[in-house]
């Protein structure tokens, strides 16, 4: 189901934030482009760039330059940020959400 179809089926809100959607895109494809993240999450490319920078600043991601592109690495051992969830690592969330 595309993002647009999902929004039409349930307009107004989702269970996960754009930050978690972005992290999920990167976990599924470490070579993903910001443009593709933006399309999949349903945000602008600039918003995707800001979210990736925030996730990197918080230590959840790092990247290395490979040619003209970035390759991202998720650091799954870090805790979720909200006090209700901080007993869980980000890797636990990703394991539930990643398509296999």
Beta strands, then each sheet from edge to edge (+ up, - down):
strand 1: 61-66
strand 2: 69-74
sheet 1: 1+ 2-
end
